[in-house]
Amino acid sequence: MKLRLHNNTIRLRLSQPEVAQIGEGKSLTDTLVINRSFESNFSYSLVPLAQGERMEAIFQSNNLTVYVPMQLAKSWAFGQQVGLTAILPGSLKILVEKDFQCLHKRPDEDESQNFPNPLAD
């Protein structure tokens, strides 16, 4: 799972196995290890919830958690829709997207688990 923060937007991009995991109701978490001290690490999670009608985001104890309603997660994960979008009060925008393979390959990046790019030959 990739995280991008820009202006007032949280963007998560998920590989094929990660999208399937969310569609099955399982959470995802990644951690950025800044140093060996737990207090200095940053983690981010995507959590499907059985209840709820809209996406939410909470930042607490060096963890950014994005919640997505299970029904919405299932239809996205097993359908053709590329992304989910929510704009929260205070103008925070959340994007959760299927990650496509780049058209221009980067030598040090493994994209084998990403979705095939619809613009590729």
N, CA and C atoms as an extended XYZ file, in Angstrom:
363
Properties=species:S:1:pos:R:3:atomname:S:1:resname:S:1:resid:I:1 pbc="F F F"
N         0.854       -1.161        0.000 N   MET     1
C         0.000        0.000        0.000 CA  MET     1
C         0.905        1.229        0.000 C   MET     1
N         0.603        2.131       -0.903 N   LYS     2
C         1.373        3.372       -1.004 CA  LYS     2
C         0.548        4.515       -0.431 C   LYS     2
N         1.236        5.420        0.236 N   LEU     3
C         0.601        6.591        0.817 CA  LEU     3
C         1.180        7.845        0.184 C   LEU     3
N         0.300        8.755       -0.189 N   ARG     4
C         0.734       10.053       -0.692 CA  ARG     4
C        -0.066       11.110        0.050 C   ARG     4
N         0.630       12.080        0.604 N   LEU     5
C         0.012       13.216        1.275 CA  LEU     5
C         0.364       14.454        0.468 C   LEU     5
N        -0.631       15.207        0.090 N   HIS     6
C        -0.382       16.429       -0.680 CA  HIS     6
C        -1.505       17.404       -0.382 C   HIS     6
N        -1.113       18.637       -0.021 N   ASN     7
C        -2.081       19.651        0.390 CA  ASN     7
C        -2.980       19.046        1.464 C   ASN     7
N        -4.255       18.974        1.252 N   ASN     8
C        -5.165       18.423        2.256 CA  ASN     8
C        -5.782       17.118        1.738 C   ASN     8
N        -4.941       16.294        1.099 N   THR     9
C        -5.410       15.043        0.501 CA  THR     9
C        -4.593       13.865        0.999 C   THR     9
N        -5.299       12.811        1.355 N   ILE    10
C        -4.691       11.520        1.689 CA  ILE    10
C        -5.011       10.602        0.525 C   ILE    10
N        -3.971        9.999       -0.057 N   ARG    11
C        -4.180        9.100       -1.193 CA  ARG    11
C        -3.499        7.772       -0.905 C   ARG    11
N        -4.280        6.702       -0.954 N   LEU    12
C        -3.762        5.348       -0.764 CA  LEU    12
C        -3.916        4.586       -2.071 C   LEU    12
N        -2.847        3.940       -2.494 N   ARG    13
C        -2.893        3.104       -3.698 CA  ARG    13
C        -2.572        1.676       -3.304 C   ARG    13
N        -3.412        0.757       -3.765 N   LEU    14
C        -3.311       -0.634       -3.348 CA  LEU    14
C        -3.055       -1.557       -4.527 C   LEU    14
N        -2.209       -2.560       -4.293 N   SER    15
C        -1.930       -3.602       -5.285 CA  SER    15
C        -3.123       -4.562       -5.356 C   SER    15
N        -3.081       -5.485       -6.306 N   GLN    16
C        -4.173       -6.451       -6.459 CA  GLN    16
C        -4.409       -7.277       -5.191 C   GLN    16
N        -3.361       -7.862       -4.572 N   PRO    17
C        -3.604       -8.637       -3.348 CA  PRO    17
C        -4.148       -7.777       -2.205 C   PRO    17
N        -3.715       -6.534       -2.123 N   GLU    18
C        -4.202       -5.650       -1.059 CA  GLU    18
C        -5.670       -5.296       -1.268 C   GLU    18
N        -6.070       -5.048       -2.507 N   VAL    19
C        -7.474       -4.757       -2.811 CA  VAL    19
C        -8.334       -5.968       -2.445 C   VAL    19
N        -7.860       -7.169       -2.784 N   ALA    20
C        -8.604       -8.386       -2.441 CA  ALA    20
C        -8.744       -8.521       -0.923 C   ALA    20
N        -7.690       -8.203       -0.206 N   GLN    21
C        -7.710       -8.299        1.259 CA  GLN    21
C        -8.756       -7.341        1.850 C   GLN    21
N        -8.801       -6.122        1.354 N   ILE    22
C        -9.798       -5.156        1.822 CA  ILE    22
C       -11.200       -5.647        1.467 C   ILE    22
N       -11.365       -6.201        0.274 N   GLY    23
C       -12.659       -6.731       -0.145 CA  GLY    23
C       -13.143       -7.878        0.724 C   GLY    23
N       -12.201       -8.573        1.352 N   GLU    24
C       -12.546       -9.669        2.268 CA  GLU    24
C       -12.770       -9.171        3.696 C   GLU    24
N       -12.662       -7.868        3.902 N   GLY    25
C       -12.900       -7.307        5.227 CA  GLY    25
C       -11.688       -7.277        6.129 C   GLY    25
N       -10.497       -7.488        5.574 N   LYS    26
C        -9.267       -7.493        6.366 CA  LYS    26
C        -8.553       -6.148        6.253 C   LYS    26
N        -7.976       -5.704        7.345 N   SER    27
C        -7.270       -4.426        7.397 CA  SER    27
C        -5.870       -4.529        6.803 C   SER    27
N        -5.328       -3.391        6.405 N   LEU    28
C        -3.952       -3.278        5.929 CA  LEU    28
C        -3.232       -2.242        6.778 C   LEU    28
N        -1.977       -2.496        7.113 N   THR    29
C        -1.162       -1.524        7.828 CA  THR    29
C         0.261       -1.588        7.298 C   THR    29
N         0.853       -0.420        7.078 N   ASP    30
C         2.262       -0.304        6.722 CA  ASP    30
C         2.917        0.654        7.715 C   ASP    30
N         4.205        0.455        7.938 N   THR    31
C         4.927        1.291        8.891 CA  THR    31
C         6.191        1.845        8.262 C   THR    31
N         6.408        3.113        8.478 N   LEU    32
C         7.639        3.775        8.081 CA  LEU    32
C         8.521        3.811        9.324 C   LEU    32
N         9.614        3.059        9.287 N   VAL    33
C        10.523        2.993       10.426 CA  VAL    33
C        11.538        4.116       10.273 C   VAL    33
N        11.401        5.122       11.108 N   ILE    34
C        12.282        6.287       11.025 CA  ILE    34
C        13.563        6.022       11.809 C   ILE    34
N        13.431        5.432       12.967 N   ASN    35
C        14.576        4.909       13.712 CA  ASN    35
C        14.058        3.788       14.609 C   ASN    35
N        14.904        3.214       15.404 N   ARG    36
C        14.509        2.035       16.181 CA  ARG    36
C        13.536        2.343       17.306 C   ARG    36
N        13.367        3.591       17.631 N   SER    37
C        12.453        3.976       18.700 CA  SER    37
C        11.015        3.937       18.199 C   SER    37
N        10.145        3.228       18.897 N   PHE    38
C         8.744        3.111       18.499 CA  PHE    38
C         8.081        4.478       18.370 C   PHE    38
N         8.459        5.421       19.238 N   GLU    39
C         7.838        6.741       19.223 CA  GLU    39
C         8.131        7.507       17.938 C   GLU    39
N         9.152        7.096       17.212 N   SER    40
C         9.542        7.813       16.001 CA  SER    40
C         8.992        7.191       14.724 C   SER    40
N         8.317        6.070       14.827 N   ASN    41
C         7.792        5.419       13.637 CA  ASN    41
C         6.427        6.003       13.275 C   ASN    41
N         6.094        5.890       12.007 N   PHE    42
C         4.811        6.358       11.507 CA  PHE    42
C         4.136        5.188       10.800 C   PHE    42
N         2.896        4.923       11.134 N   SER    43
C         2.179        3.854       10.439 CA  SER    43
C         0.874        4.396        9.862 C   SER    43
N         0.397        3.696        8.858 N   TYR    44
C        -0.870        4.069        8.247 CA  TYR    44
C        -1.641        2.795        7.928 C   TYR    44
N        -2.964        2.898        8.093 N   SER    45
C        -3.828        1.722        7.970 CA  SER    45
C        -5.049        2.051        7.130 C   SER    45
N        -5.559        1.024        6.467 N   LEU    46
C        -6.851        1.083        5.799 CA  LEU    46
C        -7.694       -0.013        6.428 C   LEU    46
N        -8.832        0.378        6.995 N   VAL    47
C        -9.639       -0.541        7.782 CA  VAL    47
C       -11.076       -0.556        7.260 C   VAL    47
N       -11.555       -1.710        6.795 N   PRO    48
C       -12.969       -1.810        6.414 CA  PRO    48
C       -13.825       -2.001        7.676 C   PRO    48
N       -14.959       -1.311        7.718 N   LEU    49
C       -15.859       -1.392        8.872 CA  LEU    49
C       -17.232       -1.900        8.456 C   LEU    49
N       -17.792       -2.790        9.256 N   ALA    50
C       -19.129       -3.315        8.974 CA  ALA    50
C       -20.174       -2.200        9.052 C   ALA    50
N       -20.017       -1.304       10.018 N   GLN    51
C       -20.932       -0.169       10.134 CA  GLN    51
C       -20.296        1.052        9.483 C   GLN    51
N       -21.115        2.030        9.246 N   GLY    52
C       -20.599        3.272        8.670 CA  GLY    52
C       -21.113        3.485        7.271 C   GLY    52
N       -21.256        4.749        6.941 N   GLU    53
C       -21.802        5.100        5.633 CA  GLU    53
C       -20.821        5.871        4.762 C   GLU    53
N       -19.712        6.341        5.381 N   ARG    54
C       -18.761        7.122        4.599 CA  ARG    54
C       -17.344        6.858        5.111 C   ARG    54
N       -16.375        7.228        4.309 N   MET    55
C       -14.983        7.071        4.719 CA  MET    55
C       -14.656        8.108        5.783 C   MET    55
N       -13.731        7.743        6.652 N   GLU    56
C       -13.271        8.611        7.737 CA  GLU    56
C       -11.759        8.484        7.848 C   GLU    56
N       -11.125        9.455        8.487 N   ALA    57
C        -9.687        9.388        8.752 CA  ALA    57
C        -9.427        9.891       10.166 C   ALA    57
N        -8.534        9.194       10.860 N   ILE    58
C        -8.140        9.587       12.216 CA  ILE    58
C        -6.623        9.484       12.309 C   ILE    58
N        -6.007       10.504       12.922 N   PHE    59
C        -4.576       10.466       13.186 CA  PHE    59
C        -4.392       10.475       14.690 C   PHE    59
N        -3.756        9.405       15.203 N   GLN    60
C        -3.582        9.258       16.641 CA  GLN    60
C        -2.357        8.400       16.916 C   GLN    60
N        -1.524        8.827       17.846 N   SER    61
C        -0.340        8.056       18.269 CA  SER    61
C         0.529        7.629       17.083 C   SER    61
N         0.849        8.565       16.211 N   ASN    62
C         1.699        8.317       15.036 CA  ASN    62
C         1.098        7.327       14.052 C   ASN    62
N        -0.223        7.156       14.082 N   ASN    63
C        -0.891        6.255       13.155 CA  ASN    63
C        -2.031        6.990       12.450 C   ASN    63
N        -1.996        6.958       11.122 N   LEU    64
C        -3.082        7.493       10.316 CA  LEU    64
C        -3.957        6.310        9.908 C   LEU    64
N        -5.220        6.347       10.309 N   THR    65
C        -6.139        5.265        9.973 CA  THR    65
C        -7.253        5.809        9.097 C   THR    65
N        -7.441        5.173        7.948 N   VAL    66
C        -8.541        5.501        7.054 CA  VAL    66
C        -9.542        4.349        7.156 C   VAL    66
N       -10.778        4.705        7.452 N   TYR    67
C       -11.855        3.721        7.566 CA  TYR    67
C       -12.732        3.810        6.333 C   TYR    67
N       -13.129        2.645        5.821 N   VAL    68
C       -14.015        2.594        4.668 CA  VAL    68
C       -15.157        1.621        4.996 C   VAL    68
N       -16.405        2.000        4.716 N   PRO    69
C       -17.520        1.086        4.971 CA  PRO    69
C       -17.348       -0.212        4.178 C   PRO    69
N       -17.619       -1.329        4.820 N   MET    70
C       -17.410       -2.652        4.213 CA  MET    70
C       -18.167       -2.806        2.902 C   MET    70
N       -19.396       -2.366        2.861 N   GLN    71
C       -20.203       -2.507        1.640 CA  GLN    71
C       -19.555       -1.765        0.480 C   GLN    71
N       -19.051       -0.584        0.751 N   LEU    72
C       -18.361        0.216       -0.264 CA  LEU    72
C       -17.053       -0.460       -0.682 C   LEU    72
N       -16.323       -0.986        0.298 N   ALA    73
C       -15.050       -1.669        0.020 CA  ALA    73
C       -15.259       -2.895       -0.864 C   ALA    73
N       -16.286       -3.677       -0.586 N   LYS    74
C       -16.562       -4.888       -1.379 CA  LYS    74
C       -16.905       -4.542       -2.824 C   LYS    74
N       -17.801       -3.585       -3.005 N   SER    75
C       -18.204       -3.259       -4.379 CA  SER    75
C       -17.032       -2.691       -5.171 C   SER    75
N       -16.164       -1.928       -4.510 N   TRP    76
C       -14.978       -1.388       -5.172 CA  TRP    76
C       -13.974       -2.493       -5.478 C   TRP    76
N       -13.699       -3.335       -4.504 N   ALA    77
C       -12.671       -4.367       -4.653 CA  ALA    77
C       -13.008       -5.367       -5.756 C   ALA    77
N       -14.267       -5.726       -5.871 N   PHE    78
C       -14.647       -6.773       -6.821 CA  PHE    78
C       -15.308       -6.219       -8.079 C   PHE    78
N       -15.303       -4.893       -8.232 N   GLY    79
C       -15.891       -4.268       -9.407 CA  GLY    79
C       -14.841       -3.604      -10.276 C   GLY    79
N       -15.302       -2.844      -11.241 N   GLN    80
C       -14.418       -2.169      -12.197 CA  GLN    80
C       -14.028       -0.762      -11.761 C   GLN    80
N       -14.659       -0.253      -10.717 N   GLN    81
C       -14.371        1.094      -10.237 CA  GLN    81
C       -12.910        1.195       -9.810 C   GLN    81
N       -12.216        2.260      -10.233 N   VAL    82
C       -10.791        2.436       -9.949 CA  VAL    82
C       -10.560        2.963       -8.541 C   VAL    82
N       -11.389        3.907       -8.097 N   GLY    83
C       -11.113        4.518       -6.809 CA  GLY    83
C       -12.346        4.904       -6.027 C   GLY    83
N       -12.105        5.161       -4.752 N   LEU    84
C       -13.118        5.678       -3.842 CA  LEU    84
C       -12.679        7.065       -3.427 C   LEU    84
N       -13.618        7.991       -3.323 N   THR    85
C       -13.304        9.361       -2.953 CA  THR    85
C       -14.263        9.842       -1.887 C   THR    85
N       -13.724       10.573       -0.923 N   ALA    86
C       -14.555       11.205        0.088 CA  ALA    86
C       -13.968       12.565        0.422 C   ALA    86
N       -14.830       13.540        0.645 N   ILE    87
C       -14.411       14.845        1.134 CA  ILE    87
C       -15.067       15.026        2.493 C   ILE    87
N       -14.222       15.151        3.517 N   LEU    88
C       -14.703       15.227        4.887 CA  LEU    88
C       -14.881       16.686        5.317 C   LEU    88
N       -15.639       16.893        6.376 N   PRO    89
C       -15.748       18.259        6.904 CA  PRO    89
C       -14.354       18.833        7.176 C   PRO    89
N       -14.164       20.080        6.839 N   GLY    90
C       -12.844       20.687        6.956 CA  GLY    90
C       -12.054       20.560        5.674 C   GLY    90
N       -12.648       19.999        4.635 N   SER    91
C       -12.113       19.853        3.278 CA  SER    91
C       -10.993       18.820        3.128 C   SER    91
N       -10.854       17.893        4.076 N   LEU    92
C        -9.908       16.796        3.899 CA  LEU    92
C       -10.458       15.862        2.829 C   LEU    92
N        -9.617       15.554        1.836 N   LYS    93
C       -10.022       14.661        0.758 CA  LYS    93
C        -9.297       13.328        0.930 C   LYS    93
N       -10.045       12.228        0.792 N   ILE    94
C        -9.469       10.879        0.873 CA  ILE    94
C        -9.692       10.186       -0.459 C   ILE    94
N        -8.621        9.621       -1.001 N   LEU    95
C        -8.692        8.817       -2.220 CA  LEU    95
C        -8.109        7.444       -1.917 C   LEU    95
N        -8.837        6.402       -2.262 N   VAL    96
C        -8.337        5.030       -2.158 CA  VAL    96
C        -8.452        4.457       -3.562 C   VAL    96
N        -7.307        4.055       -4.133 N   GLU    97
C        -7.280        3.687       -5.545 CA  GLU    97
C        -6.573        2.361       -5.791 C   GLU    97
N        -6.961        1.718       -6.861 N   LYS    98
C        -6.235        0.546       -7.351 CA  LYS    98
C        -4.963        1.077       -8.015 C   LYS    98
N        -3.837        0.460       -7.717 N   ASP    99
C        -2.548        0.919       -8.229 CA  ASP    99
C        -2.243        0.234       -9.551 C   ASP    99
N        -2.062        1.029      -10.603 N   PHE   100
C        -1.763        0.510      -11.927 CA  PHE   100
C        -0.262        0.479      -12.176 C   PHE   100
N         0.164       -0.432      -13.008 N   GLN   101
C         1.562       -0.489      -13.419 CA  GLN   101
C         1.874        0.778      -14.214 C   GLN   101
N         3.064        1.323      -14.003 N   CYS   102
C         3.477        2.535      -14.718 CA  CYS   102
C         3.753        2.220      -16.189 C   CYS   102
N         3.531        3.195      -17.017 N   LEU   103
C         3.829        3.029      -18.437 CA  LEU   103
C         5.333        3.067      -18.687 C   LEU   103
N         6.055        3.801      -17.846 N   HIS   104
C         7.513        3.882      -17.940 CA  HIS   104
C         8.090        3.169      -16.726 C   HIS   104
N         8.643        2.011      -16.962 N   LYS   105
C         9.155        1.175      -15.871 CA  LYS   105
C        10.326        1.840      -15.160 C   LYS   105
N        10.350        1.670      -13.839 N   ARG   106
C        11.463        2.123      -13.011 CA  ARG   106
C        12.253        0.890      -12.603 C   ARG   106
N        13.553        0.893      -12.784 N   PRO   107
C        14.346       -0.323      -12.573 CA  PRO   107
C        14.299       -0.890      -11.148 C   PRO   107
N        14.097       -0.051      -10.152 N   ASP   108
C        14.139       -0.536       -8.776 CA  ASP   108
C        12.761       -0.731       -8.162 C   ASP   108
N        11.718       -0.747       -8.960 N   GLU   109
C        10.371       -0.876       -8.425 CA  GLU   109
C         9.686       -2.123       -8.982 C   GLU   109
N         9.198       -2.964       -8.076 N   ASP   110
C         8.476       -4.176       -8.465 CA  ASP   110
C         6.990       -3.854       -8.558 C   ASP   110
N         6.448       -3.880       -9.735 N   GLU   111
C         5.031       -3.589       -9.954 CA  GLU   111
C         4.254       -4.829      -10.384 C   GLU   111
N         4.817       -5.995      -10.155 N   SER   112
C         4.197       -7.241      -10.612 CA  SER   112
C         2.842       -7.505       -9.954 C   SER   112
N         2.600       -6.938       -8.775 N   GLN   113
C         1.334       -7.141       -8.069 CA  GLN   113
C         0.304       -6.043       -8.379 C   GLN   113
N         0.731       -5.023       -9.141 N   ASN   114
C        -0.172       -3.939       -9.479 CA  ASN   114
C        -1.124       -4.346      -10.596 C   ASN   114
N        -2.156       -3.567      -10.770 N   PHE   115
C        -3.132       -3.826      -11.825 CA  PHE   115
C        -2.535       -3.466      -13.175 C   PHE   115
N        -2.860       -4.211      -14.224 N   PRO   116
C        -2.366       -3.858      -15.553 CA  PRO   116
C        -2.879       -2.467      -15.942 C   PRO   116
N        -2.007       -1.686      -16.536 N   ASN   117
C        -2.382       -0.345      -16.935 CA  ASN   117
C        -3.243       -0.414      -18.192 C   ASN   117
N        -4.439        0.174      -18.151 N   PRO   118
C        -5.326        0.113      -19.334 CA  PRO   118
C        -4.764        0.866      -20.545 C   PRO   118
N        -3.774        1.728      -20.335 N   LEU   119
C        -3.175        2.482      -21.437 CA  LEU   119
C        -1.955        1.788      -22.034 C   LEU   119
N        -1.559        0.655      -21.456 N   ALA   120
C        -0.389       -0.085      -21.974 CA  ALA   120
C        -0.748       -0.753      -23.289 C   ALA   120
N         0.259       -0.964      -24.115 N   ASP   121
C         0.059       -1.607      -25.435 CA  ASP   121
C        -0.509       -2.988      -25.301 C   ASP   121
